[in-house]
């Protein structure tokens, strides 16, 4: 009898530990590679090592990374416009040549090298990749010449079909609309959606998770667009946003997030 009750207690304990996340088609993308929660993210944001780490995780469908142009119109993976903030280099990214960028490293534990977008392309992965195009240089307080951005894309040639470019201003749209790469437009509110629906080349919309409801997400999806949510830092927030059924969620706590699916 005692063994029977022990068995029942074990079964109950196991069942209580089982996740109750609703079934979902939502895909998770690592924010800035392996997520921004560094204590379990392991590697520096936008590093090649962090991206590979994310690709190896079950239930991680891909990554979102930040890209900036160098002085030589080469795209590099970098969020900050000021090199002093996260690397052992100095100066404004936009004014720095490739030769210098190749020599410096991140300040993190692993001191990873900076990586070009071409190096990411050369991984030949089938994972989905969203490129957050940084076009304003806060370091120098200048707007980048959009013709330089167009030139940088031209240098890359046709991007693989699993790549997307995220933009947050309609001003840059004319410079990218003729390339084969799909564009994701960042919304500041749901009402802004009506202003951009119908533009050719726009495949989806990205918005902060607390600025859109599940019903509004459905309206966008019914128009044939993908919906990407960001600012999802905690697991409790992830569970809430999964109920809205977006197509993608950019998560910061990547390791724990993929365990929820």
N, C-alpha and C positions, 0 to 999 in steps of 0.2 A: 504493500500500500504506500509506504513512504517513497518508494522509487517512482510510483505512478504520479504522486503529487510533485515530486522533484521534476519529472518530465514536463508536467503541465506548467510549472513555474518557468522553466527554460523556454518553452514555446511562447508563453505570454511575453517574456522579456524580449525575445527576438522579434516578435511582432510589433512590440511597442517601439523598437528601434528603427523599424522600417520607415523609409521616407514616404510622405504622403503628398508629394508634389504632383499636381494634376498632370495628366498626359498633355504634351504640348509639342507643336512643330517648331517652336521658337529655337533659333540657333544662338549659341553663345560665342562671342568674339572677345579675345583678350585685348583689353584696353592698353594701347601703347606696347603691344607685344604680350608679355606675360602678366599683365595687370599692374596696377599702381600700388597695391598693398605689398610693400617690399619685404615684410618679415616672412611671407611665404611665397613671394613672387620670385625670389632667388636672384634675379638679374636686373640690371638697369633698364629702365624704360627705353624702348626702341633699339635695343641691342640685338644683334643677330643671335646671340646665345639665348636671350629671353624669348625670341620668336620661335626658335627651334624647340625650346622647352614647351612652349604653348602648343605647338604642332603635335607633340608627342602625347598630350593629354587626351584621354577619351572624353568624348562629348564637347570638345573644343573644335568648333567648325572653322576657325580662322583667327585673324587678328586685325586690329585697327592700328595703324602706325602714323606718325607725323612725318611729313616731308618738307624740306626747305631747299632752296636753290643756293648754291655757292656762287662765288664771283665768276667761276668758269661755266655757269649755267648747268651744273651737274646737280641732280637731286640726291640729297642725303637724308637719312632718317634722323630727325632731331626735332624736339618740341620747342626748346628755348631759342630765342634769337641771339642771346648773349652767351658766348662760349664759357665765360667765367663762372656761370652758375652751376654747371654740371660736368665740366671737363677740366683737364689741367692746362687748357689753352686759354687764350685771351682774345677779345675782340668781338665784333659783330659777325654773325654767320654769313650774312648776305655779302659782306665785303671781304670774305676770306677765300683764298685760293685752295684748290683741291690738294695741292702738294702739302700745305700746312695741315689740313684736316686729316690727311692720311697718317700723320705722325702723332696726333694727340689721342688721349684716351679719356674715358669717363672716370669720374672720381669715386665710383662705387667700389665695393669690396673686390670685385673681379677685374676692375680696371679694363673693361672691354674697349675694343677699338670702335671708332665710329664706322658706320656702314653706309654704303651707297645704295640707292634704290636698285641699281643694276645687280648688285650682289644678292639682293632679296629675290629678284626675278630669276637669277641663276640657280636658285634652290629647286626650281621646277616642281613646286608643290601644287597639289590640286586644292589645297585649303583656300578659303575665301579671304581676300585681302582688301581692306579699305584704306585708302591713302588720304589722310587729312592734310590737305594742301594749305600750308601756312604762307600767306602772301603779304603779311604786314610785319615789318621789322621794328619791334618795340625798342631794340637796342639803339638804332639810329633814328627812330621816330620817322620812318619813311614807308610809303606804300611801294611795294615792288612793281617794277614795270611788267605789266602783263605780257608784253611781247617777249620778255626774257623767259617767262613761264612757258609760253607756247614753244619757244625754241628748245627749252629743256625737255619737253614732252616729245618734240620732233626727234631729238637726239636718241631717245629711247626706242623709237620705232613703235610698232604695234605692241601694246601691252597684252599679256596673256588674258584669256577670257575670264579668269577668276579674279581679276583686279577691278576695283572701282575707285573713282576719285571723288572725295567729298569737298564741296565748295560751300561758302557761306555768304556769297554776294553775287547778285545777278550781273555785276559789272564784268566778272571774269568769264561768264558763260560764253560770249561770242568768241573767245580765244581758245575754247576747248570743245565747242559743240561739234566741230568737224572731225574730231578724232573718234576712233572706234570704241574707246573706253567709255562704259556707262558712267553717268554722273549721279551723285547723291547730293541733294540740296539740304542744308541745315536750316530748319525752321526755328523761329523764335516763339511762335505760337501757332495753334491750329488754324486760326483765321488767315494766316499768311499762306496757307496751302492753296487756296483758290487762285492766288495770283500767279502760281507757277505751274499748276496742272496743265498739261497739254504741250509743254515745251519738249521738243524732240531731244533725245539723249538723256533725259532725266529718268532714271530707273527707280529711284526711291527717295525717301525723305528721312532725315534724322532730326530728333528733337529730344530735349531733356525729359526724363521719365515723368517728372511731376507736372509737366505742362500739357499733358494730353491724356484723354480718357480712353478706355477700351472701345467705347462706341465711336469715338473720333478716329481711332486706329482702323476700325472696320471700314469706315467711310473712305479712308485713303486706300486701303487694300482693295476695296471694291472697284476702285478706279484703275486697278492694275499696277499699282506701285508697291514697292517694299517699304516697310517701316522699321527704322533703327532707333532704339532708345539708348541713351547714355545717362551718366550720373547714377549708376547703380553700384554702390560701394559695399553695402552690407548684404548678407544672405537674407535677412528679413525683408529687405527691399526687393531682392530678386524674386522671392516667392510672390510678393505683391504684384510685380510687373509681369510675371509669367501669366497671370490670370487675364491680362489685357490682350494676350495673344499677338504680340508684335512678331515680325519676321526675325529680327535680330535684337540682341541686347549686348551692349558693350559692358563687360564686367571688370571690376577692379580686383576683387578677391577671386581670381580665376581658379585657383586650386580647389577651394571649397565650393565654388559655384558649379563647376562641372560635376561634382559629386551629387548635386541636387537633381540632375536629370536622369 
